[in-house]
Amino acid sequence: MSTNRENNSLSASVIYDLTSFTHLDYPDHLSCIVWFSGCNMRCDYCYNKDIVFAKDGKYSYKDILDFLKTRVNLLEAVVLSGGEASSYNLVPFCLKIKELGFKIKLDTNGTNFLHVEELIKLNLLDYVALDYKAPMAKFTQITHSNKFDEFSKTLDFLIEQNIDFEARTTLHSDLLSESDINEIINDLTKRGYKKEYYIQEFVETESNIGDLKRAKKSFDKSLLQSDLKIVFR
């Protein structure tokens, strides 16, 4: 990539917001979170409505890099989230982040396989959090997309690679039952996933895409299979 083209790409205002400090989003690392505008899913429980429907951002890549230069030796890592960060060509941005000495974590729904593959093959990612939204039969119902096959390809690729990553599911028990979660566990196990499986319980907020409220159905954790170590968040 030429210098001019690189500068142009780094000037694109595609970042909706920046969380300047967190110790929760990247295990054992002090980080910031870069929130990318837009998403190719419309998950009912998603409370980042403004980010998902945003057409552009408040910040450019260059703005974030200027911020990161002031955080060298203060922060350890950068979390790329959204929205869906992998919708963008992140290579030039990640190369600059790495030059500054930061680790990079990617939060992703896994539906942009070629972008994720390129980042990993270039050794630009240190950790990936992959959202396993729902079993295949309910995937479209919950995400309002038809992208299970793309997600599946990314999941298989991550399992094959020597990279730290986690699979995680957001649980709203009116949408996903114990049998749905067990189906996910079975699928992960059959694919060779041996890491911890994280279940993030739905948090009621003022608004979310599906206008969901607190679940009416109870969820019995004792009915979950023990093939994987399950961690509730």
N, C-alpha and C positions, 0 to 999 in steps of 0.2 A: 504493500500500500504506500502510495506517495505521501510526502509530508502534508501537502495541501489537502488531499482527500482525508488523511487521518485527522487533521485539524477540523475539517468540516464535520466529520462524523462525531468527533468529541464535542462539537458545539451544539449538537442536536439536543433540544430540550424535551427529553422523554421521561424525566424522573419527577414523579409526583411530589415526593417529600423525602425528608431525611430525618431519621432518628439518630441523634448524635452520640448516644451512649446506651448500651444495654449489656447486662451480664447474663441474660436469660436465653437469648436466641441462638447462640453458638456455644455448645457445651465447653465449659472451662476456658472461655476466651472473652476478653473485653472487646466489644465490637460496636460498630454503628450499623444501621440498617438503611439501605437504599431502596426506596419503594418505587417501582417502575409503573408507569401508567398503562392501563388497558389489560384486558385478559380475554382469552378465547373460550372461557367458560362463564357460566352464570349460576354458580352453586347456590342453592336456596339458603344455606346457612351463612353465607359470606357477609361479614359486616363491613368489609372494605368497599362499599358500593361506590363511593366517590372515585376511588382509585380504579376500580374495574371499568367504569363507564367513561373515564377521562380520555379525551382525545389527544391531549398533549400534557406536558409537565411544567413545573415551575422552575426546575433546575436542569442544567446541561451536565453532561459527563465532566466537562471542564470545571464547572462549579464544584462538583463533588471532589474532584482531584485536588482543587485548591484547598478545600476543607481538610482533606486527608493529609496534605503536606503539613498542616498545623497540628496533626495528631500522631505524627511519627514518634514512636517510643512511648506513646500514651495509650493508644489502642493497639490491639493485636490483630484484629480481623475486620472484614467487611462482609456483611450479609446482603446478598442480592435477592430482593423479594418483590412483592407486588400485590395485586395484579399478577402478571406473569413475566418475570424478567427474561426468561429464555425465548420470548417472542422476538427479542432484539439480537442483533449481532454484537455479542458482548466481548469479542476477542480484543479489539483495540483498547477498550476500557480496562479489561482484566490485565492486559499486559502492563498498562500504566500503574495499576494498583500493585501488581507484583514488584514492579521496579521500586516502589516505595517501601516494600518489605512486609506487606500485610498478607495474611491468609485470606482465603475467599470461601465463603459458604454460599451455596445456591439453594434457595427454596423454589421448588418447581412442581408443576402438575405433570411433567414428563411428556407433554404432547408435542414438543419441538425436538425430536430425537436428534436430528443432524446438528443442531446448535449445541446440545448437551454433549454429544459425541465429540465434536471438535474441541470444545473446552477441556474435556478430560484428556483427549489425546495430546493436547498441547500442555498438559500438566498445569492448567490454570485454576483448577478447583481443588480445594482441600477437604471439603465436606459437602454432601448433598442431602437435603431433606426432601424426600419424594412423597407427594400426597397420593395415597391410594384412596380415591374418593368413595368408591363403592364397588361391590362385585359387578361383574359384567352385565348381569340382568337388570341392575338398577342404575348403571352408570349414566345413561342418557337421562333418566328421570331426575337424577340429583344434580348433574352438571349442566344439563341442557346442551350437551354436545355429543357428537358421535365419534369420540376420539379414544375409545378404549384400546384399540389396536396400537395406536401411536404410544400411548402410555405403557402398554404391555412390552413393546419393543425397548423402551427406555429402561424399564424395570429389569428385564433380562440382561441388558447391557451393563447396568450398574452392578448386578450380582456377579457378573463375569470379571469386572474390573477390580484392581487392587486400590480401592478408594474407600474412605470412610463415608458411609451413608446410612440413612435411616428411612424406614417406611413408616408412614403415619396416616391415621384416619381421624377425621373430625366426626364425632358421634352426636347425633340428635336421634334419640330413640324412637321418635315418630317416623323417622326416615329409614333408619337401619336397626334391625333386630339382632338378637344374639346369634341367630342362624346366619345372618348376613356377615357378621364379623367372623364367625367360624369359617364361612366360605372364603373370606379373605385370608385367614390364617392358613387354611388348607392350600390355597393357591400359592401363597408365599413359600410354604414348606416344600411343595412339589417343585418349585422353581429353584430351590437350593438356598433360600434366604435363611440365615442362621442368627441374625442380629436381633436386637430388641425391637419389638413392634410397639409403637407409641399410639395411644388412643387419646385424642384431645377432646375433652367433653365440651359440648356446645355452651357458649357463654351468651346469655341473653343480653342484648344491647338495644339501644333505642330504635335501631333500624337494621335490617338485613335484606338481602335481595328477595327472599321468599316471604318476607314479613312473618317469619317464624317467631313463636313465643316459646316459653319453657315447655319441654316435652310433656305430654300427657301420659304416655306409656312409660312404665318403669323398665329398667334394664337390669337384669340379673347377671352380675359379673361371674357368679359361680358356675354358670352354664357355658362359659368360654373354655375352649380346648387349651390344653397346656403344652401344645407342640412348640410354641415359642414363648419367650419371656415377654409378658405384656406389661407395659408401663403406662399407667393412666396419668394424664397431665391435667 
